[in-house]
Amino acid sequence: MKDRIRQIVIDHARLACDMKVLDHSADLYRAGMTSHASVGLMLALENEFGLEFPDSMLSRSVFESIDTIANAIETLQQAPQ
Amino acid sequence: MSLQQIPAPLENRIASEAFQEALQIAAQNADDVDLRGRFPREAVDALRTSGALGWHIPLGYGGAGAHIEDLADATFELSRRCASTGMIFAMHQIQVASIVRHKANSSWFESYLRLLVSERRLIASATSELGVGGDLRRSIAALEPASDRSSNMVQFEKNASTISYGAHADDLLTTVRRNTGADQGDQVLVLTHLSEMEMKRTGEWDTLGMRGTCSPGFTARATCLADQVLPVPFAAIAAETVVPVSHILWANVWLGLSTDAFDRAQNFVRVQARQNPGTPPPTALRLAELSARMAEFRALVRAAMKEYTALADEEGRRYLSTIGYAVRINNLKIAASEAAVDVCQNALRICGFAGYKNGGPYSVCRQLRDAHSAALMIANDRLLATNAALLLVYREAK
């Protein structure tokens, strides 16, 4: 799953630096992701994983790194529908 | 001032004699400050004397431990007399709140807060910069090791497009990139003493309104201790403090100046009514309409204050960084800035030429001109564009 997330980050987070140097725990905001770009990332993730982030998850800390995004998606996938 | 001389916190700080005097001085000088586009020195000095500049600082550092609500009320009252003075007070308190809430365990900032209280220091801020297109969350200027590398010193140079009361403050809080290799959004806040800085004014401040804030551009250069950088990333400071506190206090400036315009219109209608008792003048209907608009405006500002109060402490802080809160606090700014112009314009229609004339008890010229700055301080179009993007993912339910 983290590879799928990584690809979406590459396509949508519009980072200034090369993704190859960023590990799964790297802070995407510090790497240059703007709040506008983070919205694009959220929409692309919702589309890719077929889910909707509830409002309570729409915060900076959830989209900070590939790890935190993966945690959030896992939480949503495990939650009873 | 020694610790013993610091007055005990007052039950009602706004009612204190010293603050009431500051209000009176702000009112007396408002027209002259506006006419000459000069810094409201008398009112700011009176605010220093009253201790109001340190109200928000916790008791342990010699301050009054006042809540943002007190600051909002004080901003409102000042802005009813002189919106420039109210805006200067508001901006100073935003800087104080940033330090109080994000100093973590920094001993340098703890000492600084004590210094601010005892020396009644005024803080300005340099967040704007040529080349970032008005985006608070981007910087070009960066911290770098001081050219004298022998010590724990850093330096920066920033070409700020506007620094309000930059020539009249004691200290400056500046956004810069963390280091020269950092992304534009990877910012920190650094506090420097203006007496130790090189400040070069790069422009004039001869504006339509808010003339007393004296906000030209400056090139600011400083060398300082690395300890003078707030330990928390600006991203968090912006979301949890700078953005909400700015919008709440600014909204109180605009509500204050609008209340002034409303009061003038009401006085005008009363005088008209007295000339022909028993027949309400046609302007009375317009005033009633305006009263409804004011009620809406007050409710908007109070609701935002209430929400922030409920979230500002440890538990709720996380929520301040959510998209939902960002949308709502942007909405406050957009709505309040539009309401201010609307109210002042309608007050002008009520007062007619008595309102259109500079000076006199029914003049609303200064208020209307000041109100027009509201939509420009962080342009409403920028906030609308941000909300347009955020609403693609956030489903507004509240």
Interface residues (C-beta under 8 A of the other chain):
Chain A: A16 C17 Y29 R30 A31 G32 M33 T34 S35 H36 V39 M42 L43 E46 F53 D55 S56 L58 S59 R60 S61
Chain B: R137 A182 D183 Q184 G185 D186 P233 A235 A239 R318 Y319 S321 T322 I323 G324 A326 T386 A389 L390 L392 V393 Y394 R395 A397
